[in-house]
């Protein structure tokens, strides 16, 4: 079934599809290849999560303030009512000088996103309401647990705390997508749904931990340290050492348990992908793009461990993104070829031990 271009969609949907690539080129690329109505539901789900993420990422807010800004949106998901004008004005006013221009544009169009949400199927809305609410509540709870002292860096004490934090930020997304695949993909029956659920959280955790590892220095400067303090202390490090090239070897040793767990999550994400039937080519391609982008990013650390301490973000080039997209499109319906390509891309990760 052909996908209608955004320009032919009703105004709220046109706005949503125009906003999507501005807040995430990577996910916009994958979402654009899905069939409607799944494409629309995944787009709306992503934008709702991004709104919460914008609030969570804003420095200088207390957990109570974050909840005050998130709660009206979450209430709308449950009730289906539009957000009160005062709540929209409050969130924009509070974040106007702190959010990136693209994220601020999304916040200003929250009403359009909610109109699209209301146009999604009932089962889609129930799943989105459940998992987006779970995400928002977890974000607020962990904002408080990670510390709220003015000017202090927010930290996580242990790998177990990191896993729990990542569950709320990204594991919830794995479950939400699995729900939507079950609702819309004819080949995903109830038995397969339960099998996919076994690896859904790991899929999300793998992608989130790659994001954390590639942004260590940048996150520290924003006031967040996601590399557990127990691991930092084991190498005589403090959060302030992140982004210091001279501490590169020690940062790599401290991060090694996280690198190993991330590799394990990505291996389970591969299993999740291979469970999706060949008939669901668009879903397989959507998942494969996110997975292979993450694997190749993590491989950059394996090939040069000192890049973890570099001030700039770890990021695969646009040329490599294009090469991956082209290769995946050719191999996605050929299991043996796809398996060989995954083995090739993931081979550097064996150096983690």
C-alpha positions, 0 to 999 in steps of 0.5 A: 500500500503506498504511503500518502505524502505529508502534503496530502494529509489533513493539517494536524497530520501535515504538521506532525509529519513536518515536525518529525524530521526536525526533532529526529532525522533518524527516526523520521527516516524509519517511520516514513517507510511504514504503512498507514495507519501504523505510520501515523501511530508511530509518528504520534507516539514518538512526538508525545515521547519527545515532548516529555523528553524535552521537559526531562532534558531541561536543566534547572527544573525540580521534579515537582516542576517537571510533573507540573509541566507533564501532567496536563499532557498525560491527563489528555491522553487518558481523557481525550480532551485538549490541553487547557490553554494555560498549561500550554502557555506554562510549558512554553513560557518555562522552556522557551529560553532553554529548549532547542528551536525544533523542540520548542516548535513541537511544544507549540504544536502539542495541540496538533499532536493531540488531535492526531492522537485522537484520530488514531484507533482506540487500541493505539490510544490505549497503548500510547496512554499506558506507556507514555504515562509510564515514561513520564512518571518514571522520568519525574521519579528518577529526576528526583532520585538523581539529585536536585541540589542547585548546580549539582550534577545528577548521577546514578549510583549503580548499573542496576539504577542505570537499567531501571532509568533506561527502562522508563526512558526507552524500555517503555518505547519497546513495549509500546512499539510491540503493542502497535505491531501486534495491532497493525501487523497481520503476521504478528499473532498473539503467540509472536506478540508474547515472544517479542515482548521478551526482548522488547525492553532490551531493544529499547535499553540497547538504543538508549545506552548507546545514546548515553555512551556517545553523549557522556561529555555533552550530558555532563555539561548539561548537568547529567552523569549517566555512567554510574558513580560506582563504576567511576569510583572504581577507576578513581574518577569523578563525573567532572572527568568525563570529556577529559581526553587525558582520562580516556583509558580510565573512562573506558575501563569504568564504562566497560560493564555498560559497554558489555551490557549494551552489547547484550541488549543489542544481541537481544534486539537482533533476535527481536528483529529476526522474529518479525515475519518477512511479510512485514518488510516495512517493520523489519526495515524500520527496526533494522535501521535503528539497530544497525545505526546503534551497532555501528555507533558502538563499534566506533568505541570498540575501534577507538576506546579513547573516543569515549572521552572525546569532547565531541559526540560519537556519531556515524557519518551521513555517508555511513547512514546512507550506506547502511540504509541502502544495504538494509533495503537490499538485505532486509528480506533475505535472512542469510544476507541480513545475518551476515551483514549484522555479524560484520557490523557487530564484529568489533564489539567482540573486543569488549571481552 
